[in-house]
């Protein structure tokens, strides 16, 4: 039988341990509670959704106006 370890086993273990340490530090050093963070993210996502909707509406209006003007000029030529 072959009892040799893969050279990647140590690297994989280091990444797992580092991830666990990072997750633990994140939980200990979080600036606010999870409930407040979720509420903040929810508000920010709603604000971003409204802004995106307005931008899409404005862009659609501009594109429609451009196409309408282009087609008018095309038919008059």
N, C-alpha and C positions, 0 to 999 in steps of 0.2 A: 504494500500500500504506500501511497504517497502522502506523507505527513507535512509537506511544505506548505507554509501559509502564503496567501496571495500578498503581494506588496501593497495592494490597495486597502487591505484590512485596517491597517493603522491610520491611514488617511481618512477612511470612512468613520472610524471611531472618533478621531479628532473633530470632524465636522459635527457629529452627533453631540458630543460633549459640549462643544462650543455653542451649538444651537440651544441646548438646554440651559447653559449658563446665561446666554443672551436673553432667553425667555424669562428666566427667573429675575434677572436684573430689570427687565422691562416692567414686570409686575411690581417690583419693589419701588422703582423710581418713577412710576406713572404720576403725572402732575395732577390728575383728577380721577374721580371714580369712574367706573365703567358706565354707569347710568348717565352721568354728565357727558362723557365722551360720546356715547351713542346719540344723545339729544343734540349735541353740537354737530355731529356728522349729519344727522337727519336735517337739521336746519340748513347747513351748508349745501347739502345735496338738493334741497328744495329751491334754494336761492339760485344754484347753478342751473337747475332745470328751467326756472322761469327766465333766466338770462338767455339760455340757449334757445328757448321757444321764441323770445323776442327777436333774437338775432336771425333765426331761421325765417321768421315772418318778414323781417325787413329785407333780407337777402332775396326771398322769393318775390317780394314786390318789385325790387330792383331788376331782377332777371326777367320777370314778366313785362315790365315796362320796356326793357331793352329789346326783348323779342318782338313786342308789339311795334316799337319804333322801327326796328330792322325790317319787319315784314311790310310795314307801310312804305318805307323807302324802296323796298324790292319791287312792290307792285306798282309804284309810281314811275319806276325807271323804265 
